[in-house]
């Protein structure tokens, strides 16, 4: 597991919020990988029991910077 290059930054309950955060982080030079259960990504999004939740991963070496940006992003909402 130590060979993993990405680290979990946060988990959001909305694909829209995850897409907005992804755009914000990428605009600030941080690559993002979003992971979501396939059932939560259908035409009728499901948010029951965490099925619609989206995990946001960033490169390990940029986690500290991403956390600062996440705090700023969350404060602006």
Steps between C-alpha positions, in 0.01 A plus 500: 500500500791739547547504123174688451563836334166656590347572839138556600438870551130498579170329429205702372133404474438668167658446158442868424699605809775254406517635145521857630776407744685312226492808275616723785792276594606446139489877439751522786732238349389190693400184313180336621351152471132456587368159605129425521290184512352439156142498632545854629605620156184406309232718344321501837775569755468301822612645832367232735747328735798670340438356153511847347809611687811596306853452631751766399861383467809718444870418455666428836764767451228765453271397785603785732438764233172332403378506861566875520310552176217275626468714814483813287253337259276388788506847657384658174191276470 
